[in-house]
Amino acid sequence: MTRFVAADSSPLIGLATAGVLELLRELFGIVTITRLVKDEIVGGQGRPGAQELDGAMRDGWIRVAPPPPETWRITGLDFGEASTIALAAEHFGSLVLMDDALGRARAAALGIEMLDVPGVLLAGKRAGLIPAVKPVVARLARRGFTISEDSRLALLRDAGEQ
């Protein structure tokens, strides 16, 4: 059985702007987002990642699900993050792709495993899908997607690219 993977908007936007959204398909096969996450990304004209997300949905490897009823019980997060956590909570052993620290803490409290953008990049390198993370991190920075300095240094260290 394939693992259920639910994604919030930030990792999708970041990976798309860095030109490596396909990493998710190569690592996980199918990624599911809620309609709320989809609307965050493709809701306006020319939003970062909108074109790439559209393509991935057309190709069928990013699927859209309605936000679960539990979404509205998760307070203190935006609706995209809350719906992603609620969706993952419906699937035993699921993985959440999320960058937001508060959202990650809430998912962890529910026992849900998570990956952020640096974690996805490291997994991609370890799987031999990208030769190096440093150029991707540089592309992210040039395009305005920020990774904390601690996370950036840890990623480069773990990838053997200090």
BANU-982970 format. One record per atom (N, C-alpha, C): residue number from 1; residue in one letter; atom name; x, y, z. Coordinates in steps of 0.1 Angstrom, whole numbers, plus 5000, padded with zeros to 4 digits. Layout:
# residues N
+-----+--------+-------+------+------+------+
: num : residu : atome :    X :    Y :    Z :
+-----+--------+-------+------+------+------+
: NUM :      A :    CA :    X :    Y :    Z :
...
+-----+--------+-------+------+------+------+
This chain:
# residues 162
+-----+--------+-------+------+------+------+
: num : residu : atome :    X :    Y :    Z :
+-----+--------+-------+------+------+------+
:   1 :      M :     N : 5008 : 4988 : 5000 :
:   1 :      M :    CA : 5000 : 5000 : 5000 :
:   1 :      M :     C : 5009 : 5013 : 5000 :
:   2 :      T :     N : 5005 : 5022 : 4992 :
:   2 :      T :    CA : 5012 : 5035 : 4992 :
:   2 :      T :     C : 5009 : 5044 : 5003 :
:   3 :      R :     N : 5018 : 5051 : 5008 :
:   3 :      R :    CA : 5016 : 5060 : 5019 :
:   3 :      R :     C : 5008 : 5072 : 5015 :
:   4 :      F :     N : 4999 : 5076 : 5024 :
:   4 :      F :    CA : 4991 : 5088 : 5021 :
:   4 :      F :     C : 4999 : 5101 : 5024 :
:   5 :      V :     N : 5000 : 5110 : 5014 :
:   5 :      V :    CA : 5008 : 5122 : 5016 :
:   5 :      V :     C : 4999 : 5134 : 5014 :
:   6 :      A :     N : 4998 : 5143 : 5024 :
:   6 :      A :    CA : 4990 : 5155 : 5023 :
:   6 :      A :     C : 4999 : 5167 : 5023 :
:   7 :      A :     N : 4997 : 5177 : 5014 :
:   7 :      A :    CA : 5006 : 5188 : 5014 :
:   7 :      A :     C : 4998 : 5201 : 5016 :
:   8 :      D :     N : 5005 : 5210 : 5024 :
:   8 :      D :    CA : 5001 : 5224 : 5025 :
:   8 :      D :     C : 5006 : 5232 : 5014 :
:   9 :      S :     N : 5002 : 5245 : 5013 :
:   9 :      S :    CA : 5006 : 5253 : 5001 :
:   9 :      S :     C : 5021 : 5256 : 5000 :
:  10 :      S :     N : 5027 : 5259 : 5012 :
:  10 :      S :    CA : 5041 : 5264 : 5012 :
:  10 :      S :     C : 5051 : 5255 : 5005 :
:  11 :      P :     N : 5051 : 5242 : 5009 :
:  11 :      P :    CA : 5061 : 5233 : 5002 :
:  11 :      P :     C : 5058 : 5232 : 4987 :
:  12 :      L :     N : 5046 : 5232 : 4983 :
:  12 :      L :    CA : 5042 : 5232 : 4968 :
:  12 :      L :     C : 5047 : 5244 : 4961 :
:  13 :      I :     N : 5045 : 5256 : 4967 :
:  13 :      I :    CA : 5049 : 5269 : 4961 :
:  13 :      I :     C : 5065 : 5269 : 4961 :
:  14 :      G :     N : 5071 : 5265 : 4972 :
:  14 :      G :    CA : 5086 : 5266 : 4972 :
:  14 :      G :     C : 5092 : 5256 : 4962 :
:  15 :      L :     N : 5088 : 5244 : 4962 :
:  15 :      L :    CA : 5093 : 5234 : 4952 :
:  15 :      L :     C : 5090 : 5238 : 4938 :
:  16 :      A :     N : 5079 : 5244 : 4935 :
:  16 :      A :    CA : 5075 : 5248 : 4922 :
:  16 :      A :     C : 5084 : 5260 : 4918 :
:  17 :      T :     N : 5086 : 5270 : 4926 :
:  17 :      T :    CA : 5094 : 5281 : 4923 :
:  17 :      T :     C : 5109 : 5277 : 4921 :
:  18 :      A :     N : 5113 : 5267 : 4927 :
:  18 :      A :    CA : 5127 : 5262 : 4926 :
:  18 :      A :     C : 5128 : 5253 : 4914 :
:  19 :      G :     N : 5117 : 5249 : 4907 :
:  19 :      G :    CA : 5117 : 5241 : 4895 :
:  19 :      G :     C : 5118 : 5226 : 4899 :
:  20 :      V :     N : 5115 : 5222 : 4911 :
:  20 :      V :    CA : 5116 : 5208 : 4915 :
:  20 :      V :     C : 5104 : 5202 : 4921 :
:  21 :      L :     N : 5092 : 5207 : 4916 :
:  21 :      L :    CA : 5079 : 5202 : 4921 :
:  21 :      L :     C : 5078 : 5187 : 4919 :
:  22 :      E :     N : 5084 : 5182 : 4907 :
:  22 :      E :    CA : 5083 : 5168 : 4903 :
:  22 :      E :     C : 5090 : 5159 : 4913 :
:  23 :      L :     N : 5098 : 5164 : 4922 :
:  23 :      L :    CA : 5104 : 5156 : 4933 :
:  23 :      L :     C : 5094 : 5149 : 4941 :
:  24 :      L :     N : 5083 : 5156 : 4943 :
:  24 :      L :    CA : 5072 : 5150 : 4951 :
:  24 :      L :     C : 5066 : 5138 : 4944 :
:  25 :      R :     N : 5064 : 5139 : 4931 :
:  25 :      R :    CA : 5058 : 5127 : 4924 :
:  25 :      R :     C : 5068 : 5116 : 4924 :
:  26 :      E :     N : 5081 : 5119 : 4923 :
:  26 :      E :    CA : 5092 : 5109 : 4922 :
:  26 :      E :     C : 5093 : 5102 : 4936 :
:  27 :      L :     N : 5092 : 5110 : 4947 :
:  27 :      L :    CA : 5094 : 5105 : 4960 :
:  27 :      L :     C : 5081 : 5098 : 4965 :
:  28 :      F :     N : 5069 : 5103 : 4962 :
:  28 :      F :    CA : 5057 : 5098 : 4969 :
:  28 :      F :     C : 5046 : 5093 : 4960 :
:  29 :      G :     N : 5048 : 5095 : 4947 :
:  29 :      G :    CA : 5037 : 5091 : 4938 :
:  29 :      G :     C : 5026 : 5100 : 4937 :
:  30 :      I :     N : 5016 : 5098 : 4946 :
:  30 :      I :    CA : 5004 : 5107 : 4947 :
:  30 :      I :     C : 5005 : 5116 : 4959 :
:  31 :      V :     N : 5002 : 5129 : 4957 :
:  31 :      V :    CA : 5001 : 5139 : 4968 :
:  31 :      V :     C : 4987 : 5144 : 4968 :
:  32 :      T :     N : 4981 : 5145 : 4980 :
:  32 :      T :    CA : 4967 : 5150 : 4981 :
:  32 :      T :     C : 4967 : 5164 : 4988 :
:  33 :      I :     N : 4960 : 5173 : 4982 :
:  33 :      I :    CA : 4958 : 5186 : 4988 :
:  33 :      I :     C : 4943 : 5188 : 4990 :
:  34 :      T :     N : 4940 : 5197 : 4999 :
:  34 :      T :    CA : 4925 : 5200 : 5001 :
:  34 :      T :     C : 4922 : 5212 : 4991 :
:  35 :      R :     N : 4909 : 5213 : 4989 :
:  35 :      R :    CA : 4904 : 5224 : 4980 :
:  35 :      R :     C : 4909 : 5237 : 4986 :
:  36 :      L :     N : 4910 : 5239 : 4999 :
:  36 :      L :    CA : 4914 : 5251 : 5005 :
:  36 :      L :     C : 4929 : 5254 : 5001 :
:  37 :      V :     N : 4937 : 5244 : 5001 :
:  37 :      V :    CA : 4951 : 5246 : 4997 :
:  37 :      V :     C : 4952 : 5249 : 4982 :
:  38 :      K :     N : 4944 : 5242 : 4974 :
:  38 :      K :    CA : 4944 : 5245 : 4960 :
:  38 :      K :     C : 4940 : 5260 : 4957 :
:  39 :      D :     N : 4930 : 5264 : 4964 :
:  39 :      D :    CA : 4925 : 5278 : 4962 :
:  39 :      D :     C : 4936 : 5288 : 4967 :
:  40 :      E :     N : 4944 : 5285 : 4977 :
:  40 :      E :    CA : 4955 : 5294 : 4982 :
:  40 :      E :     C : 4965 : 5296 : 4970 :
:  41 :      I :     N : 4967 : 5285 : 4963 :
:  41 :      I :    CA : 4978 : 5286 : 4953 :
:  41 :      I :     C : 4973 : 5291 : 4939 :
:  42 :      V :     N : 4961 : 5286 : 4935 :
:  42 :      V :    CA : 4957 : 5290 : 4921 :
:  42 :      V :     C : 4945 : 5300 : 4922 :
:  43 :      G :     N : 4943 : 5305 : 4934 :
:  43 :      G :    CA : 4932 : 5315 : 4935 :
:  43 :      G :     C : 4933 : 5328 : 4928 :
:  44 :      G :     N : 4945 : 5332 : 4925 :
:  44 :      G :    CA : 4948 : 5345 : 4919 :
:  44 :      G :     C : 4956 : 5343 : 4906 :
:  45 :      Q :     N : 4956 : 5353 : 4898 :
:  45 :      Q :    CA : 4964 : 5353 : 4886 :
:  45 :      Q :     C : 4979 : 5353 : 4889 :
:  46 :      G :     N : 4986 : 5345 : 4882 :
:  46 :      G :    CA : 5001 : 5346 : 4883 :
:  46 :      G :     C : 5007 : 5343 : 4896 :
:  47 :      R :     N : 5000 : 5336 : 4905 :
:  47 :      R :    CA : 5006 : 5333 : 4918 :
:  47 :      R :     C : 5017 : 5323 : 4916 :
:  48 :      P :     N : 5028 : 5324 : 4925 :
:  48 :      P :    CA : 5039 : 5314 : 4924 :
:  48 :      P :     C : 5034 : 5300 : 4926 :
:  49 :      G :     N : 5038 : 5291 : 4917 :
:  49 :      G :    CA : 5034 : 5277 : 4917 :
:  49 :      G :     C : 5021 : 5273 : 4911 :
:  50 :      A :     N : 5013 : 5283 : 4907 :
:  50 :      A :    CA : 4999 : 5280 : 4902 :
:  50 :      A :     C : 5000 : 5272 : 4889 :
:  51 :      Q :     N : 5008 : 5276 : 4880 :
:  51 :      Q :    CA : 5009 : 5269 : 4867 :
:  51 :      Q :     C : 5014 : 5255 : 4869 :
:  52 :      E :     N : 5025 : 5253 : 4878 :
:  52 :      E :    CA : 5030 : 5240 : 4880 :
:  52 :      E :     C : 5020 : 5231 : 4887 :
:  53 :      L :     N : 5012 : 5237 : 4897 :
:  53 :      L :    CA : 5002 : 5229 : 4904 :
:  53 :      L :     C : 4991 : 5225 : 4894 :
:  54 :      D :     N : 4987 : 5234 : 4885 :
:  54 :      D :    CA : 4977 : 5230 : 4875 :
:  54 :      D :     C : 4982 : 5218 : 4867 :
:  55 :      G :     N : 4994 : 5219 : 4862 :
:  55 :      G :    CA : 5000 : 5208 : 4854 :
:  55 :      G :     C : 5000 : 5195 : 4862 :
:  56 :      A :     N : 5004 : 5195 : 4874 :
:  56 :      A :    CA : 5004 : 5183 : 4883 :
:  56 :      A :     C : 4990 : 5177 : 4885 :
:  57 :      M :     N : 4981 : 5186 : 4887 :
:  57 :      M :    CA : 4967 : 5181 : 4888 :
:  57 :      M :     C : 4962 : 5175 : 4875 :
:  58 :      R :     N : 4965 : 5182 : 4864 :
:  58 :      R :    CA : 4961 : 5176 : 4851 :
:  58 :      R :     C : 4967 : 5162 : 4849 :
:  59 :      D :     N : 4980 : 5161 : 4853 :
:  59 :      D :    CA : 4987 : 5148 : 4851 :
:  59 :      D :     C : 4982 : 5138 : 4861 :
:  60 :      G :     N : 4975 : 5142 : 4871 :
:  60 :      G :    CA : 4968 : 5132 : 4880 :
:  60 :      G :     C : 4976 : 5128 : 4893 :
:  61 :      W :     N : 4988 : 5134 : 4895 :
:  61 :      W :    CA : 4996 : 5130 : 4906 :
:  61 :      W :     C : 4994 : 5139 : 4918 :
:  62 :      I :     N : 4988 : 5151 : 4916 :
:  62 :      I :    CA : 4983 : 5158 : 4927 :
:  62 :      I :     C : 4968 : 5158 : 4927 :
:  63 :      R :     N : 4962 : 5153 : 4937 :
:  63 :      R :    CA : 4947 : 5151 : 4938 :
:  63 :      R :     C : 4941 : 5161 : 4948 :
:  64 :      V :     N : 4929 : 5165 : 4946 :
:  64 :      V :    CA : 4922 : 5175 : 4955 :
:  64 :      V :     C : 4911 : 5168 : 4962 :
:  65 :      A :     N : 4911 : 5170 : 4975 :
:  65 :      A :    CA : 4901 : 5164 : 4984 :
:  65 :      A :     C : 4893 : 5176 : 4991 :
:  66 :      P :     N : 4880 : 5173 : 4994 :
:  66 :      P :    CA : 4873 : 5184 : 5002 :
:  66 :      P :     C : 4880 : 5185 : 5016 :
:  67 :      P :     N : 4879 : 5196 : 5022 :
:  67 :      P :    CA : 4884 : 5198 : 5036 :
:  67 :      P :     C : 4875 : 5189 : 5045 :
:  68 :      P :     N : 4882 : 5181 : 5053 :
:  68 :      P :    CA : 4874 : 5173 : 5063 :
:  68 :      P :     C : 4867 : 5182 : 5073 :
:  69 :      P :     N : 4856 : 5177 : 5079 :
:  69 :      P :    CA : 4848 : 5184 : 5089 :
:  69 :      P :     C : 4857 : 5188 : 5101 :
:  70 :      E :     N : 4867 : 5180 : 5104 :
:  70 :      E :    CA : 4876 : 5183 : 5115 :
:  70 :      E :     C : 4884 : 5196 : 5113 :
:  71 :      T :     N : 4885 : 5201 : 5101 :
:  71 :      T :    CA : 4893 : 5213 : 5098 :
:  71 :      T :     C : 4888 : 5224 : 5107 :
:  72 :      W :     N : 4876 : 5226 : 5109 :
:  72 :      W :    CA : 4870 : 5237 : 5116 :
:  72 :      W :     C : 4872 : 5237 : 5131 :
:  73 :      R :     N : 4877 : 5225 : 5136 :
:  73 :      R :    CA : 4880 : 5223 : 5150 :
:  73 :      R :     C : 4894 : 5227 : 5153 :
:  74 :      I :     N : 4903 : 5228 : 5143 :
:  74 :      I :    CA : 4917 : 5231 : 5145 :
:  74 :      I :     C : 4918 : 5246 : 5144 :
:  75 :      T :     N : 4921 : 5252 : 5156 :
:  75 :      T :    CA : 4921 : 5266 : 5156 :
:  75 :      T :     C : 4936 : 5271 : 5157 :
:  76 :      G :     N : 4938 : 5284 : 5154 :
:  76 :      G :    CA : 4951 : 5290 : 5155 :
:  76 :      G :     C : 4960 : 5288 : 5143 :
:  77 :      L :     N : 4955 : 5282 : 5133 :
:  77 :      L :    CA : 4962 : 5279 : 5120 :
:  77 :      L :     C : 4954 : 5285 : 5109 :
:  78 :      D :     N : 4960 : 5288 : 5097 :
:  78 :      D :    CA : 4952 : 5291 : 5086 :
:  78 :      D :     C : 4944 : 5279 : 5081 :
:  79 :      F :     N : 4934 : 5281 : 5073 :
:  79 :      F :    CA : 4925 : 5270 : 5069 :
:  79 :      F :     C : 4933 : 5260 : 5060 :
:  80 :      G :     N : 4942 : 5264 : 5053 :
:  80 :      G :    CA : 4950 : 5254 : 5045 :
:  80 :      G :     C : 4958 : 5245 : 5054 :
:  81 :      E :     N : 4965 : 5250 : 5063 :
:  81 :      E :    CA : 4972 : 5241 : 5073 :
:  81 :      E :     C : 4963 : 5232 : 5081 :
:  82 :      A :     N : 4952 : 5238 : 5086 :
:  82 :      A :    CA : 4942 : 5231 : 5094 :
:  82 :      A :     C : 4936 : 5219 : 5086 :
:  83 :      S :     N : 4933 : 5222 : 5073 :
:  83 :      S :    CA : 4926 : 5212 : 5065 :
:  83 :      S :     C : 4936 : 5201 : 5061 :
:  84 :      T :     N : 4949 : 5205 : 5059 :
:  84 :      T :    CA : 4959 : 5195 : 5056 :
:  84 :      T :     C : 4961 : 5185 : 5068 :
:  85 :      I :     N : 4962 : 5191 : 5080 :
:  85 :      I :    CA : 4964 : 5182 : 5092 :
:  85 :      I :     C : 4951 : 5174 : 5094 :
:  86 :      A :     N : 4939 : 5179 : 5092 :
:  86 :      A :    CA : 4927 : 5172 : 5094 :
:  86 :      A :     C : 4926 : 5160 : 5084 :
:  87 :      L :     N : 4930 : 5163 : 5071 :
:  87 :      L :    CA : 4931 : 5153 : 5061 :
:  87 :      L :     C : 4940 : 5142 : 5064 :
:  88 :      A :     N : 4952 : 5145 : 5068 :
:  88 :      A :    CA : 4962 : 5135 : 5072 :
:  88 :      A :     C : 4958 : 5127 : 5084 :
:  89 :      A :     N : 4951 : 5133 : 5093 :
:  89 :      A :    CA : 4946 : 5126 : 5105 :
:  89 :      A :     C : 4936 : 5115 : 5102 :
:  90 :      E :     N : 4930 : 5116 : 5090 :
:  90 :      E :    CA : 4920 : 5106 : 5086 :
:  90 :      E :     C : 4927 : 5093 : 5080 :
:  91 :      H :     N : 4940 : 5094 : 5078 :
:  91 :      H :    CA : 4948 : 5083 : 5071 :
:  91 :      H :     C : 4959 : 5079 : 5080 :
:  92 :      F :     N : 4958 : 5066 : 5086 :
:  92 :      F :    CA : 4969 : 5061 : 5095 :
:  92 :      F :     C : 4982 : 5061 : 5087 :
:  93 :      G :     N : 4993 : 5066 : 5094 :
:  93 :      G :    CA : 5006 : 5065 : 5089 :
:  93 :      G :     C : 5009 : 5075 : 5078 :
:  94 :      S :     N : 5001 : 5086 : 5077 :
:  94 :      S :    CA : 5003 : 5095 : 5067 :
:  94 :      S :     C : 5015 : 5104 : 5069 :
:  95 :      L :     N : 5018 : 5112 : 5059 :
:  95 :      L :    CA : 5029 : 5121 : 5059 :
:  95 :      L :     C : 5024 : 5135 : 5055 :
:  96 :      V :     N : 5027 : 5145 : 5063 :
:  96 :      V :    CA : 5023 : 5159 : 5059 :
:  96 :      V :     C : 5035 : 5167 : 5054 :
:  97 :      L :     N : 5033 : 5174 : 5043 :
:  97 :      L :    CA : 5044 : 5183 : 5038 :
:  97 :      L :     C : 5039 : 5197 : 5043 :
:  98 :      M :     N : 5047 : 5203 : 5052 :
:  98 :      M :    CA : 5043 : 5216 : 5057 :
:  98 :      M :     C : 5056 : 5223 : 5063 :
:  99 :      D :     N : 5056 : 5236 : 5060 :
:  99 :      D :    CA : 5067 : 5245 : 5065 :
:  99 :      D :     C : 5064 : 5252 : 5078 :
: 100 :      D :     N : 5051 : 5256 : 5080 :
: 100 :      D :    CA : 5047 : 5264 : 5091 :
: 100 :      D :     C : 5050 : 5257 : 5105 :
: 101 :      A :     N : 5058 : 5264 : 5113 :
: 101 :      A :    CA : 5063 : 5258 : 5126 :
: 101 :      A :     C : 5051 : 5254 : 5135 :
: 102 :      L :     N : 5041 : 5263 : 5136 :
: 102 :      L :    CA : 5030 : 5260 : 5145 :
: 102 :      L :     C : 5021 : 5249 : 5140 :
: 103 :      G :     N : 5019 : 5248 : 5126 :
: 103 :      G :    CA : 5012 : 5237 : 5120 :
: 103 :      G :     C : 5020 : 5224 : 5122 :
: 104 :      R :     N : 5033 : 5225 : 5121 :
: 104 :      R :    CA : 5041 : 5213 : 5123 :
: 104 :      R :     C : 5040 : 5207 : 5137 :
: 105 :      A :     N : 5040 : 5217 : 5147 :
: 105 :      A :    CA : 5038 : 5213 : 5161 :
: 105 :      A :     C : 5025 : 5207 : 5163 :
: 106 :      R :     N : 5014 : 5212 : 5157 :
: 106 :      R :    CA : 5001 : 5206 : 5159 :
: 106 :      R :     C : 5000 : 5192 : 5153 :
: 107 :      A :     N : 5006 : 5191 : 5141 :
: 107 :      A :    CA : 5006 : 5177 : 5135 :
: 107 :      A :     C : 5014 : 5167 : 5143 :
: 108 :      A :     N : 5025 : 5172 : 5148 :
: 108 :      A :    CA : 5034 : 5163 : 5157 :
: 108 :      A :     C : 5026 : 5159 : 5169 :
: 109 :      A :     N : 5018 : 5168 : 5175 :
: 109 :      A :    CA : 5010 : 5164 : 5187 :
: 109 :      A :     C : 5000 : 5153 : 5184 :
: 110 :      L :     N : 4996 : 5152 : 5171 :
: 110 :      L :    CA : 4987 : 5142 : 5167 :
: 110 :      L :     C : 4994 : 5129 : 5162 :
: 111 :      G :     N : 5007 : 5130 : 5163 :
: 111 :      G :    CA : 5015 : 5118 : 5159 :
: 111 :      G :     C : 5017 : 5117 : 5144 :
: 112 :      I :     N : 5015 : 5128 : 5137 :
: 112 :      I :    CA : 5017 : 5127 : 5122 :
: 112 :      I :     C : 5031 : 5131 : 5118 :
: 113 :      E :     N : 5037 : 5123 : 5110 :
: 113 :      E :    CA : 5051 : 5126 : 5105 :
: 113 :      E :     C : 5050 : 5137 : 5095 :
: 114 :      M :     N : 5061 : 5145 : 5095 :
: 114 :      M :    CA : 5061 : 5157 : 5086 :
: 114 :      M :     C : 5074 : 5158 : 5079 :
: 115 :      L :     N : 5074 : 5165 : 5068 :
: 115 :      L :    CA : 5086 : 5170 : 5061 :
: 115 :      L :     C : 5083 : 5184 : 5056 :
: 116 :      D :     N : 5094 : 5193 : 5057 :
: 116 :      D :    CA : 5093 : 5206 : 5052 :
: 116 :      D :     C : 5101 : 5206 : 5039 :
: 117 :      V :     N : 5103 : 5218 : 5033 :
: 117 :      V :    CA : 5110 : 5219 : 5021 :
: 117 :      V :     C : 5124 : 5214 : 5022 :
: 118 :      P :     N : 5132 : 5218 : 5032 :
: 118 :      P :    CA : 5145 : 5212 : 5034 :
: 118 :      P :     C : 5145 : 5197 : 5035 :
: 119 :      G :     N : 5135 : 5191 : 5042 :
: 119 :      G :    CA : 5134 : 5177 : 5043 :
: 119 :      G :     C : 5131 : 5170 : 5030 :
: 120 :      V :     N : 5123 : 5176 : 5022 :
: 120 :      V :    CA : 5120 : 5170 : 5009 :
: 120 :      V :     C : 5133 : 5171 : 5000 :
: 121 :      L :     N : 5140 : 5182 : 5000 :
: 121 :      L :    CA : 5152 : 5183 : 4992 :
: 121 :      L :     C : 5162 : 5173 : 4997 :
: 122 :      L :     N : 5164 : 5171 : 5010 :
: 122 :      L :    CA : 5173 : 5161 : 5015 :
: 122 :      L :     C : 5169 : 5146 : 5010 :
: 123 :      A :     N : 5156 : 5144 : 5011 :
: 123 :      A :    CA : 5151 : 5131 : 5007 :
: 123 :      A :     C : 5154 : 5129 : 4992 :
: 124 :      G :     N : 5152 : 5139 : 4984 :
: 124 :      G :    CA : 5155 : 5139 : 4970 :
: 124 :      G :     C : 5169 : 5136 : 4967 :
: 125 :      K :     N : 5178 : 5142 : 4974 :
: 125 :      K :    CA : 5192 : 5140 : 4972 :
: 125 :      K :     C : 5196 : 5125 : 4976 :
: 126 :      R :     N : 5191 : 5121 : 4988 :
: 126 :      R :    CA : 5194 : 5108 : 4993 :
: 126 :      R :     C : 5189 : 5097 : 4983 :
: 127 :      A :     N : 5178 : 5100 : 4976 :
: 127 :      A :    CA : 5172 : 5090 : 4967 :
: 127 :      A :     C : 5179 : 5091 : 4953 :
: 128 :      G :     N : 5188 : 5100 : 4951 :
: 128 :      G :    CA : 5195 : 5102 : 4939 :
: 128 :      G :     C : 5187 : 5109 : 4928 :
: 129 :      L :     N : 5176 : 5117 : 4932 :
: 129 :      L :    CA : 5168 : 5123 : 4923 :
: 129 :      L :     C : 5173 : 5137 : 4919 :
: 130 :      I :     N : 5181 : 5143 : 4928 :
: 130 :      I :    CA : 5187 : 5156 : 4925 :
: 130 :      I :     C : 5202 : 5154 : 4929 :
: 131 :      P :     N : 5211 : 5160 : 4921 :
: 131 :      P :    CA : 5225 : 5158 : 4924 :
: 131 :      P :     C : 5230 : 5166 : 4936 :
: 132 :      A :     N : 5224 : 5177 : 4939 :
: 132 :      A :    CA : 5228 : 5186 : 4950 :
: 132 :      A :     C : 5217 : 5195 : 4954 :
: 133 :      V :     N : 5217 : 5198 : 4967 :
: 133 :      V :    CA : 5206 : 5207 : 4972 :
: 133 :      V :     C : 5210 : 5222 : 4972 :
: 134 :      K :     N : 5223 : 5224 : 4972 :
: 134 :      K :    CA : 5228 : 5238 : 4973 :
: 134 :      K :     C : 5223 : 5247 : 4962 :
: 135 :      P :     N : 5223 : 5242 : 4949 :
: 135 :      P :    CA : 5218 : 5251 : 4938 :
: 135 :      P :     C : 5203 : 5253 : 4940 :
: 136 :      V :     N : 5195 : 5243 : 4945 :
: 136 :      V :    CA : 5181 : 5245 : 4947 :
: 136 :      V :     C : 5178 : 5255 : 4958 :
: 137 :      V :     N : 5186 : 5254 : 4969 :
: 137 :      V :    CA : 5184 : 5264 : 4980 :
: 137 :      V :     C : 5188 : 5278 : 4975 :
: 138 :      A :     N : 5198 : 5280 : 4966 :
: 138 :      A :    CA : 5201 : 5293 : 4960 :
: 138 :      A :     C : 5190 : 5298 : 4952 :
: 139 :      R :     N : 5184 : 5289 : 4944 :
: 139 :      R :    CA : 5172 : 5293 : 4935 :
: 139 :      R :     C : 5161 : 5297 : 4944 :
: 140 :      L :     N : 5158 : 5290 : 4955 :
: 140 :      L :    CA : 5147 : 5294 : 4964 :
: 140 :      L :     C : 5150 : 5308 : 4969 :
: 141 :      A :     N : 5162 : 5311 : 4974 :
: 141 :      A :    CA : 5165 : 5324 : 4979 :
: 141 :      A :     C : 5164 : 5335 : 4969 :
: 142 :      R :     N : 5168 : 5332 : 4957 :
: 142 :      R :    CA : 5167 : 5342 : 4946 :
: 142 :      R :     C : 5152 : 5345 : 4943 :
: 143 :      R :     N : 5144 : 5336 : 4945 :
: 143 :      R :    CA : 5130 : 5338 : 4941 :
: 143 :      R :     C : 5121 : 5341 : 4953 :
: 144 :      G :     N : 5128 : 5345 : 4964 :
: 144 :      G :    CA : 5121 : 5350 : 4976 :
: 144 :      G :     C : 5115 : 5340 : 4985 :
: 145 :      F :     N : 5118 : 5327 : 4984 :
: 145 :      F :    CA : 5113 : 5317 : 4993 :
: 145 :      F :     C : 5124 : 5315 : 5004 :
: 146 :      T :     N : 5120 : 5319 : 5016 :
: 146 :      T :    CA : 5130 : 5319 : 5027 :
: 146 :      T :     C : 5130 : 5305 : 5035 :
: 147 :      I :     N : 5142 : 5301 : 5038 :
: 147 :      I :    CA : 5145 : 5290 : 5047 :
: 147 :      I :     C : 5153 : 5296 : 5058 :
: 148 :      S :     N : 5150 : 5293 : 5070 :
: 148 :      S :    CA : 5158 : 5299 : 5081 :
: 148 :      S :     C : 5172 : 5295 : 5080 :
: 149 :      E :     N : 5181 : 5303 : 5085 :
: 149 :      E :    CA : 5195 : 5301 : 5084 :
: 149 :      E :     C : 5199 : 5287 : 5091 :
: 150 :      D :     N : 5193 : 5285 : 5102 :
: 150 :      D :    CA : 5196 : 5272 : 5109 :
: 150 :      D :     C : 5192 : 5260 : 5100 :
: 151 :      S :     N : 5180 : 5261 : 5094 :
: 151 :      S :    CA : 5175 : 5250 : 5086 :
: 151 :      S :     C : 5184 : 5248 : 5073 :
: 152 :      R :     N : 5188 : 5260 : 5068 :
: 152 :      R :    CA : 5196 : 5260 : 5056 :
: 152 :      R :     C : 5210 : 5253 : 5059 :
: 153 :      L :     N : 5216 : 5257 : 5070 :
: 153 :      L :    CA : 5229 : 5251 : 5074 :
: 153 :      L :     C : 5228 : 5236 : 5077 :
: 154 :      A :     N : 5217 : 5233 : 5084 :
: 154 :      A :    CA : 5215 : 5219 : 5087 :
: 154 :      A :     C : 5213 : 5210 : 5075 :
: 155 :      L :     N : 5205 : 5216 : 5065 :
: 155 :      L :    CA : 5203 : 5209 : 5052 :
: 155 :      L :     C : 5216 : 5207 : 5045 :
: 156 :      L :     N : 5224 : 5217 : 5044 :
: 156 :      L :    CA : 5237 : 5216 : 5037 :
: 156 :      L :     C : 5246 : 5206 : 5044 :
: 157 :      R :     N : 5246 : 5207 : 5057 :
: 157 :      R :    CA : 5255 : 5197 : 5065 :
: 157 :      R :     C : 5250 : 5183 : 5062 :
: 158 :      D :     N : 5237 : 5180 : 5064 :
: 158 :      D :    CA : 5231 : 5167 : 5062 :
: 158 :      D :     C : 5233 : 5162 : 5048 :
: 159 :      A :     N : 5233 : 5171 : 5038 :
: 159 :      A :    CA : 5235 : 5167 : 5024 :
: 159 :      A :     C : 5250 : 5166 : 5021 :
: 160 :      G :     N : 5259 : 5169 : 5030 :
: 160 :      G :    CA : 5273 : 5168 : 5028 :
: 160 :      G :     C : 5278 : 5179 : 5018 :
: 161 :      E :     N : 5271 : 5191 : 5019 :
: 161 :      E :    CA : 5274 : 5202 : 5010 :
: 161 :      E :     C : 5278 : 5215 : 5017 :
: 162 :      Q :     N : 5284 : 5214 : 5029 :
: 162 :      Q :    CA : 5287 : 5227 : 5036 :
: 162 :      Q :     C : 5294 : 5236 : 5027 :
+-----+--------+-------+------+------+------+
